[in-house]
């Protein structure tokens, strides 16, 4: 006979860790590229990425 292995389901705290702040608009922005030139706008832009959820945004300088 084989042994039965019980799997542990992740709790709600573990499942949603780090996502509740981002849903409320409190992202943790980190600069990905300091200087990048956007051809369409003709400006230097900065690329940001949230370290928790991975959402990206750009900002023109």
DOTORVO-712612 format. One record per atom (N, C-alpha, C, O, CB): x, z, y; residue number from 0. Coordinates in pm, 1 decimal, padded with zeros to 6 digits. Atoms other than C-alpha are relative to their C-alpha. Last residue first. Glycine has a CB too. Layout:
DOTORVO-712612
rec c1 = X c3 = Z c2 = Y seq = NUM
...
//
This chain:
DOTORVO-712612
rec c1 = -00079.2 c3 = -00079.1 c2 = -00094.8 seq = 60
rec c1 = 01105.0 c3 = -01757.5 c2 = 06408.9 seq = 60
rec c1 = -00018.8 c3 = -00055.2 c2 = 00139.5 seq = 60
rec c1 = 00039.1 c3 = -00003.2 c2 = 00234.9 seq = 60
rec c1 = 00150.1 c3 = 00000.0 c2 = -00038.3 seq = 60
rec c1 = -00080.6 c3 = 00082.8 c2 = -00088.2 seq = 59
rec c1 = 00831.5 c3 = -01890.6 c2 = 06185.9 seq = 59
rec c1 = 00070.6 c3 = 00087.8 c2 = 00101.4 seq = 59
rec c1 = 00013.6 c3 = 00183.7 c2 = 00153.5 seq = 59
rec c1 = -00086.6 c3 = -00105.9 c2 = 00070.7 seq = 59
rec c1 = 00014.1 c3 = -00036.6 c2 = -00139.8 seq = 58
rec c1 = 00710.1 c3 = -01657.4 c2 = 05911.6 seq = 58
rec c1 = 00093.1 c3 = -00085.0 c2 = 00083.4 seq = 58
rec c1 = 00212.7 c3 = -00091.5 c2 = 00055.1 seq = 58
rec c1 = 00028.8 c3 = 00149.5 c2 = 00021.3 seq = 58
rec c1 = -00105.6 c3 = 00052.6 c2 = -00085.8 seq = 57
rec c1 = 00647.2 c3 = -01745.0 c2 = 05551.6 seq = 57
rec c1 = -00029.7 c3 = 00040.6 c2 = 00143.3 seq = 57
rec c1 = -00144.6 c3 = 00061.7 c2 = 00182.1 seq = 57
rec c1 = 00011.8 c3 = -00154.9 c2 = -00012.8 seq = 57
rec c1 = 00046.7 c3 = 00041.1 c2 = -00132.6 seq = 56
rec c1 = 00447.6 c3 = -01556.8 c2 = 05289.7 seq = 56
rec c1 = 00120.6 c3 = -00050.6 c2 = 00077.9 seq = 56
rec c1 = 00234.5 c3 = -00013.5 c2 = 00049.6 seq = 56
rec c1 = -00071.2 c3 = 00118.5 c2 = 00075.9 seq = 56
rec c1 = -00099.3 c3 = 00051.7 c2 = -00093.9 seq = 55
rec c1 = 00479.6 c3 = -01494.8 c2 = 04915.4 seq = 55
rec c1 = -00064.4 c3 = -00034.0 c2 = 00132.9 seq = 55
rec c1 = -00181.7 c3 = -00071.0 c2 = 00138.8 seq = 55
rec c1 = 00069.8 c3 = -00123.3 c2 = -00057.7 seq = 55
rec c1 = 00059.6 c3 = 00089.1 c2 = -00099.6 seq = 54
rec c1 = 00282.2 c3 = -01278.8 c2 = 04671.9 seq = 54
rec c1 = 00106.2 c3 = -00040.8 c2 = 00101.0 seq = 54
rec c1 = 00194.2 c3 = 00038.5 c2 = 00134.5 seq = 54
rec c1 = -00120.0 c3 = 00068.2 c2 = 00071.1 seq = 54
rec c1 = -00057.2 c3 = 00133.8 c2 = 00002.5 seq = 53
rec c1 = 00491.1 c3 = -01137.7 c2 = 04384.6 seq = 53
rec c1 = -00060.6 c3 = -00097.9 c2 = 00098.7 seq = 53
rec c1 = -00027.3 c3 = -00216.4 c2 = 00095.0 seq = 53
rec c1 = -00013.1 c3 = -00055.0 c2 = -00134.7 seq = 53
rec c1 = 00095.0 c3 = 00095.4 c2 = 00058.0 seq = 52
rec c1 = 00276.2 c3 = -00829.4 c2 = 04313.7 seq = 52
rec c1 = 00052.5 c3 = -00143.5 c2 = -00002.5 seq = 52
rec c1 = -00002.9 c3 = -00227.0 c2 = -00074.0 seq = 52
rec c1 = -00129.6 c3 = 00004.3 c2 = 00077.1 seq = 52
rec c1 = 00094.9 c3 = -00055.2 c2 = 00097.0 seq = 51
rec c1 = 00518.9 c3 = -00539.0 c2 = 04360.6 seq = 51
rec c1 = -00083.0 c3 = -00108.0 c2 = -00068.9 seq = 51
rec c1 = -00089.0 c3 = -00113.3 c2 = -00191.7 seq = 51
rec c1 = -00092.1 c3 = 00098.5 c2 = 00068.5 seq = 51
rec c1 = -00072.5 c3 = -00040.6 c2 = 00120.7 seq = 50
rec c1 = 00830.3 c3 = -00689.5 c2 = 04525.6 seq = 50
rec c1 = -00093.7 c3 = 00057.4 c2 = -00106.3 seq = 50
rec c1 = -00055.2 c3 = 00067.6 c2 = -00222.7 seq = 50
rec c1 = 00107.0 c3 = 00102.9 c2 = 00035.3 seq = 50
rec c1 = 00034.4 c3 = -00138.3 c2 = 00031.6 seq = 49
rec c1 = 00619.4 c3 = -00880.2 c2 = 04777.2 seq = 49
rec c1 = 00067.4 c3 = 00037.4 c2 = -00131.7 seq = 49
rec c1 = 00055.3 c3 = -00033.9 c2 = -00231.3 seq = 49
rec c1 = -00155.2 c3 = 00019.4 c2 = -00008.6 seq = 49
rec c1 = 00068.8 c3 = -00015.1 c2 = 00127.8 seq = 48
rec c1 = 00798.7 c3 = -01199.0 c2 = 04880.7 seq = 48
rec c1 = -00025.2 c3 = 00147.8 c2 = -00024.4 seq = 48
rec c1 = 00062.4 c3 = 00231.0 c2 = -00000.7 seq = 48
rec c1 = 00082.4 c3 = -00062.3 c2 = -00116.4 seq = 48
rec c1 = 00018.2 c3 = -00135.9 c2 = 00048.1 seq = 47
rec c1 = 00908.5 c3 = -01311.0 c2 = 05228.9 seq = 47
rec c1 = -00071.8 c3 = -00002.1 c2 = -00134.0 seq = 47
rec c1 = -00153.4 c3 = -00090.5 c2 = -00160.0 seq = 47
rec c1 = -00078.4 c3 = 00084.3 c2 = 00102.3 seq = 47
rec c1 = 00085.3 c3 = -00008.2 c2 = 00117.4 seq = 46
rec c1 = 01049.3 c3 = -01649.6 c2 = 05338.5 seq = 46
rec c1 = -00002.3 c3 = 00143.8 c2 = -00050.3 seq = 46
rec c1 = 00102.7 c3 = 00201.3 c2 = -00078.9 seq = 46
rec c1 = 00048.8 c3 = -00096.5 c2 = -00110.9 seq = 46
rec c1 = -00046.7 c3 = -00102.5 c2 = 00091.4 seq = 45
rec c1 = 01186.3 c3 = -01674.4 c2 = 05692.7 seq = 45
rec c1 = -00100.4 c3 = 00011.5 c2 = -00113.3 seq = 45
rec c1 = -00221.0 c3 = 00015.7 c2 = -00089.2 seq = 45
rec c1 = 00019.2 c3 = 00136.3 c2 = 00072.3 seq = 45
rec c1 = 00100.2 c3 = -00090.0 c2 = 00057.1 seq = 44
rec c1 = 01135.8 c3 = -01989.8 c2 = 05897.3 seq = 44
rec c1 = 00068.5 c3 = 00101.0 c2 = -00091.9 seq = 44
rec c1 = 00178.3 c3 = 00076.3 c2 = -00141.9 seq = 44
rec c1 = -00108.7 c3 = -00080.1 c2 = -00077.7 seq = 44
rec c1 = -00056.0 c3 = -00083.3 c2 = 00105.7 seq = 43
rec c1 = 01352.5 c3 = -02192.9 c2 = 06134.2 seq = 43
rec c1 = -00108.9 c3 = 00094.6 c2 = -00049.6 seq = 43
rec c1 = -00184.8 c3 = 00149.7 c2 = 00030.2 seq = 43
rec c1 = 00124.9 c3 = 00079.5 c2 = 00050.6 seq = 43
rec c1 = -00043.1 c3 = -00135.1 c2 = -00036.0 seq = 42
rec c1 = 01150.7 c3 = -02447.0 c2 = 06326.4 seq = 42
rec c1 = 00071.2 c3 = 00065.1 c2 = -00118.2 seq = 42
rec c1 = 00059.2 c3 = 00021.5 c2 = -00232.7 seq = 42
rec c1 = -00120.7 c3 = 00086.1 c2 = 00044.6 seq = 42
rec c1 = -00118.7 c3 = 00014.9 c2 = -00082.5 seq = 41
rec c1 = 01070.1 c3 = -02818.9 c2 = 06326.4 seq = 41
rec c1 = 00056.4 c3 = 00132.4 c2 = 00045.0 seq = 41
rec c1 = 00116.7 c3 = 00141.1 c2 = 00152.0 seq = 41
rec c1 = -00030.6 c3 = -00084.0 c2 = 00119.0 seq = 41
rec c1 = 00017.2 c3 = -00076.2 c2 = -00123.3 seq = 40
rec c1 = 00717.5 c3 = -02750.1 c2 = 06201.1 seq = 40
rec c1 = 00117.4 c3 = -00019.1 c2 = 00095.9 seq = 40
rec c1 = 00102.0 c3 = -00002.3 c2 = 00216.8 seq = 40
rec c1 = -00016.9 c3 = 00147.6 c2 = -00032.1 seq = 40
rec c1 = 00130.1 c3 = 00031.0 c2 = -00059.2 seq = 39
rec c1 = 00719.2 c3 = -03026.1 c2 = 05939.7 seq = 39
rec c1 = -00021.9 c3 = 00072.2 c2 = 00132.6 seq = 39
rec c1 = -00071.9 c3 = 00013.1 c2 = 00228.3 seq = 39
rec c1 = -00110.9 c3 = 00036.3 c2 = -00096.6 seq = 39
rec c1 = -00003.0 c3 = 00132.1 c2 = -00061.9 seq = 38
rec c1 = 01093.2 c3 = -03003.4 c2 = 05867.1 seq = 38
rec c1 = -00131.5 c3 = -00030.1 c2 = 00071.4 seq = 38
rec c1 = -00130.3 c3 = -00088.5 c2 = 00179.7 seq = 38
rec c1 = 00028.7 c3 = -00107.4 c2 = -00105.1 seq = 38
rec c1 = 00121.5 c3 = 00070.0 c2 = 00039.0 seq = 37
rec c1 = 01098.6 c3 = -02629.8 c2 = 05800.3 seq = 37
rec c1 = -00007.2 c3 = -00131.7 c2 = 00077.0 seq = 37
rec c1 = -00011.6 c3 = -00132.3 c2 = 00200.1 seq = 37
rec c1 = -00126.6 c3 = 00087.7 c2 = 00026.6 seq = 37
rec c1 = 00056.0 c3 = 00088.9 c2 = -00102.2 seq = 36
rec c1 = 01454.3 c3 = -02494.8 c2 = 05826.4 seq = 36
rec c1 = -00120.9 c3 = -00072.3 c2 = -00056.9 seq = 36
rec c1 = -00112.0 c3 = -00134.3 c2 = -00162.9 seq = 36
rec c1 = 00106.1 c3 = -00101.8 c2 = 00049.8 seq = 36
rec c1 = 00043.0 c3 = 00123.4 c2 = 00064.5 seq = 35
rec c1 = 01550.1 c3 = -02194.5 c2 = 05616.2 seq = 35
rec c1 = -00068.0 c3 = -00083.7 c2 = 00107.8 seq = 35
rec c1 = -00144.7 c3 = -00031.7 c2 = 00188.9 seq = 35
rec c1 = -00096.6 c3 = 00027.8 c2 = -00122.9 seq = 35
rec c1 = 00021.9 c3 = 00112.8 c2 = -00091.4 seq = 34
rec c1 = 01735.5 c3 = -01888.1 c2 = 05727.5 seq = 34
rec c1 = -00033.3 c3 = -00124.1 c2 = -00081.2 seq = 34
rec c1 = 00039.9 c3 = -00163.2 c2 = -00172.1 seq = 34
rec c1 = 00125.1 c3 = -00025.0 c2 = 00089.7 seq = 34
rec c1 = -00006.2 c3 = -00042.0 c2 = -00139.6 seq = 33
rec c1 = 01723.8 c3 = -01544.8 c2 = 05561.2 seq = 33
rec c1 = -00028.1 c3 = -00114.3 c2 = 00097.2 seq = 33
rec c1 = -00105.2 c3 = -00097.4 c2 = 00191.7 seq = 33
rec c1 = 00135.6 c3 = 00059.2 c2 = 00029.5 seq = 33
rec c1 = -00100.5 c3 = 00085.0 c2 = -00062.7 seq = 32
rec c1 = 01599.6 c3 = -01650.4 c2 = 05221.5 seq = 32
rec c1 = 00001.1 c3 = 00033.1 c2 = 00148.7 seq = 32
rec c1 = -00102.8 c3 = 00030.7 c2 = 00214.6 seq = 32
rec c1 = -00029.3 c3 = -00152.9 c2 = -00024.8 seq = 32
rec c1 = -00058.9 c3 = 00080.7 c2 = 00105.7 seq = 31
rec c1 = 01412.7 c3 = -01403.3 c2 = 04997.3 seq = 31
rec c1 = 00112.5 c3 = -00086.6 c2 = 00055.7 seq = 31
rec c1 = 00223.4 c3 = -00084.7 c2 = 00002.3 seq = 31
rec c1 = -00106.9 c3 = -00087.4 c2 = -00067.2 seq = 31
rec c1 = -00042.5 c3 = 00132.7 c2 = -00044.7 seq = 30
rec c1 = 01331.0 c3 = -01129.3 c2 = 05247.0 seq = 30
rec c1 = 00069.2 c3 = -00072.2 c2 = -00114.4 seq = 30
rec c1 = 00162.8 c3 = -00019.5 c2 = -00174.6 seq = 30
rec c1 = 00093.9 c3 = 00010.1 c2 = 00122.9 seq = 30
rec c1 = -00144.4 c3 = 00012.1 c2 = 00011.6 seq = 29
rec c1 = 01145.9 c3 = -00838.1 c2 = 05082.2 seq = 29
rec c1 = 00036.6 c3 = -00142.4 c2 = 00040.4 seq = 29
rec c1 = -00030.6 c3 = -00237.3 c2 = -00000.1 seq = 29
rec c1 = 00049.8 c3 = 00033.7 c2 = -00145.8 seq = 29
rec c1 = -00062.2 c3 = 00129.8 c2 = -00023.7 seq = 28
rec c1 = 00788.6 c3 = -00738.4 c2 = 05170.3 seq = 28
rec c1 = 00150.9 c3 = 00010.3 c2 = -00006.9 seq = 28
rec c1 = 00210.8 c3 = 00102.6 c2 = 00048.2 seq = 28
rec c1 = -00042.5 c3 = -00055.9 c2 = 00135.0 seq = 28
rec c1 = -00139.7 c3 = -00041.4 c2 = -00018.8 seq = 27
rec c1 = 00632.2 c3 = -00428.9 c2 = 05009.1 seq = 27
rec c1 = 00081.6 c3 = -00128.2 c2 = 00012.4 seq = 27
rec c1 = 00132.3 c3 = -00180.3 c2 = -00086.9 seq = 27
rec c1 = 00052.3 c3 = 00091.6 c2 = -00120.2 seq = 27
rec c1 = -00100.1 c3 = 00064.2 c2 = 00083.4 seq = 26
rec c1 = 00262.8 c3 = -00509.2 c2 = 05051.2 seq = 26
rec c1 = 00138.1 c3 = 00056.2 c2 = 00031.9 seq = 26
rec c1 = 00160.0 c3 = 00113.8 c2 = 00138.5 seq = 26
rec c1 = -00002.4 c3 = -00152.6 c2 = 00019.8 seq = 26
rec c1 = -00127.5 c3 = -00066.4 c2 = -00024.6 seq = 25
rec c1 = 00010.1 c3 = -00268.8 c2 = 05201.4 seq = 25
rec c1 = 00105.6 c3 = -00054.4 c2 = -00095.6 seq = 25
rec c1 = 00143.5 c3 = 00011.6 c2 = -00192.4 seq = 25
rec c1 = -00013.9 c3 = 00153.3 c2 = -00015.5 seq = 25
rec c1 = -00072.1 c3 = 00066.2 c2 = -00107.3 seq = 24
rec c1 = -00297.8 c3 = -00492.9 c2 = 05223.9 seq = 24
rec c1 = 00134.2 c3 = 00062.4 c2 = 00032.8 seq = 24
rec c1 = 00196.8 c3 = 00023.9 c2 = 00131.5 seq = 24
rec c1 = -00083.3 c3 = -00001.1 c2 = 00121.2 seq = 24
rec c1 = 00042.1 c3 = -00057.0 c2 = -00127.6 seq = 23
rec c1 = -00539.4 c3 = -00276.5 c2 = 05024.4 seq = 23
rec c1 = 00074.0 c3 = -00060.3 c2 = 00118.0 seq = 23
rec c1 = 00045.2 c3 = -00025.9 c2 = 00232.6 seq = 23
rec c1 = 00020.1 c3 = 00148.8 c2 = -00001.0 seq = 23
rec c1 = 00139.8 c3 = 00039.2 c2 = -00019.3 seq = 22
rec c1 = -00498.1 c3 = -00496.6 c2 = 04716.7 seq = 22
rec c1 = -00053.6 c3 = 00050.8 c2 = 00132.8 seq = 22
rec c1 = -00142.7 c3 = -00010.3 c2 = 00191.8 seq = 22
rec c1 = -00086.6 c3 = 00052.5 c2 = -00114.6 seq = 22
rec c1 = 00003.0 c3 = 00140.4 c2 = -00039.6 seq = 21
rec c1 = -00122.1 c3 = -00456.1 c2 = 04753.3 seq = 21
rec c1 = -00142.5 c3 = -00048.5 c2 = 00022.3 seq = 21
rec c1 = -00166.3 c3 = -00129.7 c2 = 00111.7 seq = 21
rec c1 = 00068.2 c3 = -00085.9 c2 = -00105.3 seq = 21
rec c1 = -00046.5 c3 = 00009.7 c2 = -00138.0 seq = 20
rec c1 = -00148.4 c3 = -00077.2 c2 = 04748.2 seq = 20
rec c1 = -00007.6 c3 = -00143.1 c2 = 00049.9 seq = 20
rec c1 = -00046.6 c3 = -00167.0 c2 = 00164.2 seq = 20
rec c1 = 00142.7 c3 = 00052.2 c2 = 00012.3 seq = 20
rec c1 = 00105.1 c3 = -00049.9 c2 = -00089.0 seq = 19
rec c1 = -00365.5 c3 = -00084.8 c2 = 04436.1 seq = 19
rec c1 = 00042.7 c3 = -00005.8 c2 = 00145.1 seq = 19
rec c1 = -00040.5 c3 = -00031.4 c2 = 00232.2 seq = 19
rec c1 = -00037.5 c3 = 00142.3 c2 = -00036.7 seq = 19
rec c1 = 00091.0 c3 = 00105.2 c2 = -00043.7 seq = 18
rec c1 = -00130.0 c3 = -00313.2 c2 = 04242.2 seq = 18
rec c1 = -00102.2 c3 = 00049.3 c2 = 00102.1 seq = 18
rec c1 = -00155.6 c3 = -00031.0 c2 = 00178.6 seq = 18
rec c1 = -00071.6 c3 = -00058.2 c2 = -00119.1 seq = 18
rec c1 = -00055.8 c3 = 00084.3 c2 = -00103.5 seq = 17
rec c1 = 00173.8 c3 = -00086.4 c2 = 04197.9 seq = 17
rec c1 = -00094.0 c3 = -00106.0 c2 = 00054.1 seq = 17
rec c1 = -00056.5 c3 = -00176.1 c2 = 00148.1 seq = 17
rec c1 = 00119.8 c3 = -00064.9 c2 = -00051.0 seq = 17
rec c1 = -00112.1 c3 = -00056.1 c2 = -00074.4 seq = 16
rec c1 = 00058.5 c3 = 00063.4 c2 = 03867.3 seq = 16
rec c1 = 00056.0 c3 = -00102.2 c2 = 00098.2 seq = 16
rec c1 = 00095.2 c3 = -00212.1 c2 = 00058.8 seq = 16
rec c1 = 00109.9 c3 = 00047.2 c2 = -00096.0 seq = 16
rec c1 = 00012.5 c3 = 00041.0 c2 = -00139.7 seq = 15
rec c1 = -00279.4 c3 = -00080.9 c2 = 03766.5 seq = 15
rec c1 = 00114.5 c3 = 00051.6 c2 = 00086.9 seq = 15
rec c1 = 00100.8 c3 = 00057.9 c2 = 00209.1 seq = 15
rec c1 = -00131.7 c3 = 00048.2 c2 = 00055.9 seq = 15
rec c1 = 00047.0 c3 = 00137.5 c2 = -00010.2 seq = 14
rec c1 = -00231.7 c3 = -00073.8 c2 = 03387.8 seq = 14
rec c1 = 00001.0 c3 = -00050.8 c2 = 00143.6 seq = 14
rec c1 = 00034.7 c3 = -00166.7 c2 = 00167.6 seq = 14
rec c1 = -00139.4 c3 = -00011.2 c2 = -00057.1 seq = 14
rec c1 = -00108.5 c3 = 00090.2 c2 = 00037.6 seq = 13
rec c1 = -00020.6 c3 = 00242.6 c2 = 03379.3 seq = 13
rec c1 = -00038.6 c3 = -00146.7 c2 = 00022.7 seq = 13
rec c1 = 00045.1 c3 = -00228.2 c2 = 00061.7 seq = 13
rec c1 = 00038.5 c3 = 00022.1 c2 = -00146.6 seq = 13
rec c1 = -00110.6 c3 = -00023.9 c2 = -00092.6 seq = 12
rec c1 = -00276.8 c3 = 00448.4 c2 = 03572.1 seq = 12
rec c1 = 00115.5 c3 = -00096.0 c2 = -00028.1 seq = 12
rec c1 = 00174.4 c3 = -00151.4 c2 = 00064.7 seq = 12
rec c1 = 00048.2 c3 = 00145.8 c2 = -00010.1 seq = 12
rec c1 = 00033.5 c3 = 00068.6 c2 = -00124.9 seq = 11
rec c1 = -00567.3 c3 = 00295.6 c2 = 03379.9 seq = 11
rec c1 = 00112.1 c3 = 00015.6 c2 = 00101.6 seq = 11
rec c1 = 00136.6 c3 = -00075.0 c2 = 00181.3 seq = 11
rec c1 = -00131.6 c3 = 00054.1 c2 = 00057.6 seq = 11
rec c1 = 00098.9 c3 = -00070.2 c2 = -00081.0 seq = 10
rec c1 = -00405.5 c3 = 00405.2 c2 = 03055.4 seq = 10
rec c1 = -00025.5 c3 = -00078.5 c2 = 00128.0 seq = 10
rec c1 = 00048.1 c3 = -00171.9 c2 = 00160.1 seq = 10
rec c1 = 00047.1 c3 = 00144.0 c2 = 00032.5 seq = 10
rec c1 = -00052.7 c3 = -00053.4 c2 = -00125.7 seq = 9
rec c1 = -00230.4 c3 = 00156.6 c2 = 02832.7 seq = 9
rec c1 = -00111.0 c3 = 00067.5 c2 = 00079.4 seq = 9
rec c1 = -00224.4 c3 = 00019.9 c2 = 00083.7 seq = 9
rec c1 = 00065.4 c3 = -00111.8 c2 = 00083.7 seq = 9
rec c1 = 00044.8 c3 = 00079.8 c2 = -00113.8 seq = 8
rec c1 = -00377.7 c3 = 00128.8 c2 = 02483.5 seq = 8
rec c1 = 00058.2 c3 = 00058.9 c2 = 00128.0 seq = 8
rec c1 = 00069.8 c3 = 00180.9 c2 = 00139.9 seq = 8
rec c1 = -00155.4 c3 = -00005.2 c2 = 00007.1 seq = 8
rec c1 = 00045.5 c3 = -00078.1 c2 = -00114.4 seq = 7
rec c1 = -00172.5 c3 = 00291.8 c2 = 02208.1 seq = 7
rec c1 = -00039.3 c3 = -00094.7 c2 = 00112.7 seq = 7
rec c1 = 00041.3 c3 = -00177.8 c2 = 00154.3 seq = 7
rec c1 = 00109.8 c3 = 00099.3 c2 = 00047.1 seq = 7
rec c1 = -00049.9 c3 = 00047.7 c2 = -00127.6 seq = 6
rec c1 = -00149.4 c3 = 00099.4 c2 = 01883.4 seq = 6
rec c1 = -00060.3 c3 = 00082.6 c2 = 00112.4 seq = 6
rec c1 = -00178.7 c3 = 00116.5 c2 = 00110.0 seq = 6
rec c1 = -00031.7 c3 = -00149.3 c2 = 00019.0 seq = 6
rec c1 = 00096.6 c3 = -00015.0 c2 = -00108.0 seq = 5
rec c1 = -00198.6 c3 = 00284.4 c2 = 01553.5 seq = 5
rec c1 = 00065.0 c3 = -00046.0 c2 = 00131.0 seq = 5
rec c1 = 00173.2 c3 = 00000.9 c2 = 00166.5 seq = 5
rec c1 = -00049.6 c3 = 00148.1 c2 = 00010.7 seq = 5
rec c1 = -00062.5 c3 = -00038.9 c2 = -00125.9 seq = 4
rec c1 = 00014.2 c3 = 00155.3 c2 = 01267.4 seq = 4
rec c1 = -00107.7 c3 = 00002.9 c2 = 00107.9 seq = 4
rec c1 = -00181.1 c3 = -00094.2 c2 = 00126.4 seq = 4
rec c1 = 00116.1 c3 = -00097.8 c2 = 00038.5 seq = 4
rec c1 = 00079.7 c3 = 00046.1 c2 = -00111.8 seq = 3
rec c1 = -00139.4 c3 = 00153.6 c2 = 00921.3 seq = 3
rec c1 = 00062.9 c3 = 00053.2 c2 = 00128.5 seq = 3
rec c1 = 00084.9 c3 = 00173.4 c2 = 00143.1 seq = 3
rec c1 = -00148.3 c3 = 00045.6 c2 = -00013.7 seq = 3
rec c1 = 00031.7 c3 = -00103.2 c2 = -00098.5 seq = 2
rec c1 = 00115.7 c3 = 00189.5 c2 = 00642.4 seq = 2
rec c1 = -00077.9 c3 = -00062.3 c2 = 00115.5 seq = 2
rec c1 = -00049.3 c3 = -00174.7 c2 = 00156.7 seq = 2
rec c1 = 00129.4 c3 = 00068.8 c2 = 00051.7 seq = 2
rec c1 = -00075.2 c3 = 00004.3 c2 = -00125.5 seq = 1
rec c1 = 00107.7 c3 = -00053.3 c2 = 00355.8 seq = 1
rec c1 = -00044.8 c3 = 00112.0 c2 = 00092.4 seq = 1
rec c1 = -00152.1 c3 = 00170.3 c2 = 00076.3 seq = 1
rec c1 = -00017.3 c3 = -00136.4 c2 = 00069.3 seq = 1
rec c1 = 00083.5 c3 = 00000.0 c2 = -00118.5 seq = 0
rec c1 = 00000.0 c3 = 00000.0 c2 = 00000.0 seq = 0
rec c1 = 00088.0 c3 = 00000.0 c2 = 00124.8 seq = 0
rec c1 = 00202.9 c3 = 00044.0 c2 = 00122.4 seq = 0
rec c1 = -00095.0 c3 = 00121.6 c2 = -00000.2 seq = 0
//
